Amino acid sequence: MSASSIYFSPDADAFRAWTRRFLQEHVAPRLNEWESQRRIPRDIWKLFGEHGLLGLHYPVVYGGRDLPFFHSVAYLEELGRLGNGGFRGAMSVHSYMATTYLHLAGDHRQKSEYLKPAVQGDMIAALAITEPQAGSDVAGIRCVARATGDRYTIRGSKAFVTNGLTADFMVTAVRTGDGDGSRSISLFVVDARAPGVTRTPVEKLGWHCSDTASVEFDDVVVGEDQLLGRRNSGFLWIMKAFQLERIAAALLALGEIDYTLELARRYADERQVFGTTILGLQVVRHRLAELMSHTAAARQLAYHAAWLYSQGQQAMSQCAMAKLRATELAVEVAGQCLQLFGGHGYLAEAPISRVFRDTRLVTIAGGSSEIMREIIAESEL
């Protein structure tokens, strides 16, 4: 797929080409090692920080590069093109989810203490919103923070925390007011090694190199200075940040679709059956052509949502549409392309089998497809 588009400047196209070379040189050769070790080494975070990849859209004063948003679009697609869900998940959660709340709601001291070292690769960030009984239903959060003077005591559980084991801090959503609902939720930056924080690893079907944890907060004390924004304003920040999270999910899925289709095309061009390659069979050519056309449509939908976001417009429905269409398509493409590989695709070491495992999560994480449909219905109907 050519990067040329009305959305991308020549600088953004050049940045995409550089990013692809960088990832192929420094990341791609080590992905199998990281998958087997179930971790991403800290030196990679530092390397990304030194090259400015952890803060493309953040202000220069906090270590970022303050680049136009479509540089981030190119970067996220290229992360997806690596074909590794765990790596892209860890990096995107750090730069486009957890630190987003510091950028949106943090004061200068908080940004200097947490955002800047995260952008530089000296600290790893995690986002702790989901709970065992509260996933997409953010208003159902039960983890509480009780106020005592100028301090709060946090008690409760968080689930499926990406980067949860290696994180230096976690942006954590808690209930700070009486009653249920969205009006009593606040956000705190919690030091991951604070007394009372217990992190337990979670084994997953895929995304193996990305660490995931269940986190327990047992009377964890945080100060007023660790509160992001105003007390009880957390739900508003979460809804605002969800737009970026869902755009990122769509773009990462599109990058992986490109990777998957390229795997299938190469295999189909080499595999001989009945005196020809399977790419020479009309049924295969038409299947790939259909998937490519759907990908082109999903990409334009995602680019439009990204453009609306970059213009500061409210685009909750468009972001949900982009996330729904791209992630659902990624699952379909992975399944159909694995079918082309036959038995070879079902081997554990086959790259297409890893794509098949990793892709299944994208319709769940960041808001399930069912939630995306409900957001769209509420907005459009």
N, C-alpha and C positions, 0 to 999 in steps of 0.2 A: 504494500500500500504506500503510495507517495504521500509525503508529509505536506505537500503543497495544498494550500487551502486559503480561502478568503479570511479565515480566522488567524492564520499564522503569518507573522512578519518574517522577512529574511533572517533576522536575528534569531527568532524562535526556531526556524528550520535548521539553522546552523547549530543552535543549542541542542536540538533533538539528535542531530548526527553525532555531535560530541558525546552526548549522554549515552547513546547506543554503543559507541566505541569504548567508553569508560566502563560500562556495565559488562561488556563482553570480555574486557581485559581483567578487571578486578573482581568480578562477582561470578560470572557464569562458570569458570573453571572450578570453583570451590563449592558450588551448590550441593553436589552429591555428598561431599564431606560433611557439610553442615547439616544436611538431612539426616545422615547416620548418627551424628553427634547430638542431634536435637538442640542445636544452639547456633546463634550467630555471634561470632567473637566480637569483643568490644572494639578491637582495632578497626573493624569495618565501619562502625559508627563514627569513629574519629576520622577515618579517611573520607567518609561522606561529608562530615562537618568541615574538614579542611578544604574541600572542593565546593563548598557552599550549597550542597544538595539538600541539606536539612532545613533550609530557611529561604527558599527561593522567593517567596512572597512576603517575607517579614521585613520590617524596617532595618536599615543598615545599622542604626544605633544599637540594636540588639543582636548584631552579628549576621543579619539577613542580607539578601541581595536586592530586595525591593523590585523584583522583575515583574513585568506584565503577567497576568494570570495564565495566559496561554503557554508560557514557558512551563508552568506547573502541569498544564494539560499534557504537553509533550513528555515531560518527565514521568508522569503517572502511566501513560501508555507504554513507555519504554520499560518501566518496572514490570508491567504486565507481560511484556514480550519475553521476559526471562523464563516464563513458564514455571514459576515456583510460587505457589500461593503463600507459603510461610514467610518468605523473604519480603514479598511485596506487602503482605499484611503488617509485618512488624514495622517496616519503614513508613508506610502510609499512616498507621495509627500514631506513630511518633510525631510526624510532621503536619498531618492534615486533620488530626482528630484531637489528641491530648493537648498539644501545645496551642491549638486553636483557641481554647478557652482562656489561656493566659493572654493571648494576643487580643481577644475581644474584651475580656473583663478584668484583666490584671492591672494593677497600678505599676508605676515605674519601678518600685523596689522589687515587686514580685517578678516582673519581667527581667530585671537585671539578675535576680537570684536564681531563677528557674529557666525562663525562656532563652536567655542568651547562652548559657552553657549547653542547653539542649540543642540549639541551632549549631553550636560549635562541635557537637559530638562528645562533649565531656559528661553529659548526663543523658540517661534514657528515660523517656516519658511513657506512662501508661494512662489509660482512661478507665475508671471504675464507675460505671453506671449500672450495668445489668446486674440483676440479683437472681437468686434461685427461683423466686416467685414473681419477678418483675423484669421482663425483657423489653419488648417494644412499648409496654405500658409504663412509661416513665413516671406517670402520676401515681403508680402503685408502689413506689420505692418505700421500703420499710427501714432501711439503715438510718439511724437517728443520731443527731448531735445535740446533746443537752448543754445549754449555756450555763456557765458558772463564772460570774464576774466577766473578765475579758478573755475567758477561755471556753472551749467546748470539749466535751467528751464524746467520742464517736463509738458507737456500738452497732454491730450488724455484719452482714455478709455481702460479698460481691462475687459474681461468677463470670467465667469466660474472659478474664482480663488478659488481653494480649500484651506481651512484654511484662507480664505480672511478676515473673521471677527475677528478671534482670533490671527492672526499672529502679531508678533512684528516687522518683517521686510519682505519685498518682493523683491525677485530677479526679476527685471523688464527689459524687452526688449523694447528698444526705437530706434527711427531713429535719428542719430546724423549727418548724411551727407546729401548733396543735392541729389535729385532725388530718384527714386524708386529702388527696387532690394535688393539684399542681402549684398552689400558691404558697406552699410551705417548704419548697425545695431550695437548697443552697449548694454551692460548690466550694470545696476546699482543696488546696494543694497539700497533700499529706506526704511527708517523707516516708519512703517505703521501708526504711529500717527503724522507724520509731517504735518505742516500746508498745506492745499490744498488737502489732501488726503481724499476722501469721499468713504466709503464702505457701500454698500447696500446689504442686504441679498437676496438670490435667493432661492425660494422654488422649490424642485425637486421631480420627481416621486419616486425616491429611494434615497439611501445613506443619510438617514435622520440625523444620528448623526454627519455627517461631514458637517461643515459649508461651504457654498459657497457664494461668493460675486461678485457683479459687482463693479469695482473700477474706480473712476474718479480722474484724476490728474489735478488739476487746478493751474497751475503755481507753482508746487512743486519744491523748490530749493534744489539741491544736490550739493555736492562738488566734485572736481576732485578725492578726495580720496575715493569716493563711486563708482567709475568706476571700473568694473572688467576687468582685462586685458587691452589691448590696445583699444583705440577708434576705432570704426568701425570693431571690430573683433568678435562681438557678434554672428553672424550667424555661424561661424566656431565652437564656443563653443556649440551652440545649437545643431548642427548636431552631434557633438561628444557625448553630453549628451543624445541625443535621443536614442542611442544604449542601454544605461543602463535603461532608462525609459521603453523601449519596452520589454526588458528582464524581468524587474520587473512586467510589466503588464501581461506577459505570465505566470510567476510563481504564481502570485496572482490568476489568473484565474484557474490554475491547482489545487491550494489548494482549491478553492471554488468548483471545479468539484468533488474533493474527498469528500468534505462535503456533496454535493448534492447527490452523489451516495450512500453515507452511509445513509442519510435520507431515500432514496427510498428503499434501501435494508432492513432496519429495518421495515419500514412500510409494505413492501411486505411480510415480514416474519411473520407479525402479522395479517394482514387483511385476514379474512376468506370469501371465495366465493365458492359456489357450492361444499361445503364439503372439501375444501382444502385452503391453503393460496395462495395468488396470485403469490407468489414466486414459487409455485409449477406448475404454468401454463407455458408451453413452450414458449408461445409468450412473456411473461414477462421476463423469464430467458434469452431468446435470445436477447431481447432488451437491457437488462442491460449488457450482455456479449459484445454486439457490442459497446456500449458506453465505456465500460472499455478498450477494445482493442484500440479504437481511442484515449483514454486518455493516454495509455501507449506510443503510437507513438508520440503524441504531447509532452509528457514529455521528451522523448529522444531528440526531436528536440530542445526544450528549453534548456536542459542541454548542448547540443552541442554549441548552441549560447552563453550560459553563459561561457562555457570553452574557446571559442574563445576570448570573451571579457576579461576574466581573464588573457589570455596570451598576452594581449595588441594588438591583431590583429584587423584590420578593418573588421567589420562584420555587416555592415548596412543591407545587404540583408538577412542574416541569422537571425538577430534580428527581422526584419520585418516578415519573415516567421513564426518565433516562436510566435510572437504577433498575427498574423493573425490566425494561426491554433488554438492556445489555446483559444483565446477569442471567435472566432466563435463557437468552440466546447462547451464552457461554456454556451453560449446562447442555443444551441441545447440540451444540457444535462438538463438545467433548464426546458425547455419546455416539453421534453419527460418525465422527472421525475414528474413534476406537473401533467401530464396526468395520471400517475399511481395512484395518490392520489384521482382522481376524484373530486367530489364536496368539499371534505375536504381540498384539496390543494388550493382551490380558496378562502378560508376564509382569511380575512385580518390578523388574528393573527397566521396563520400557518407559520412555519419557511420556508417551501418551497415557499410560496407566496412572502416572502421577498427576497429570492434568485432570484426568477423570475423577480422581479422589479429591484433589484440591478445589476444583471448580464447584463441587456440590455445595460448599459452604457459602458461596457468594449470594445465593438467593435467600439466605438466612441472616447472615451478619449485617449489621447496620440497618436493621429493619427488614423483616421478612417480605416476600413478595405479596403475601396477603395484606400486610400493613400498607405496602405501597399502593395496592389497589384501593384500599379504603381511603387513603389520603387523596388519591386522584378523584374518587367518587365524591368525597366531601367537598372538594374544591370545584369540580366541574359540573356536578349534578345538583 
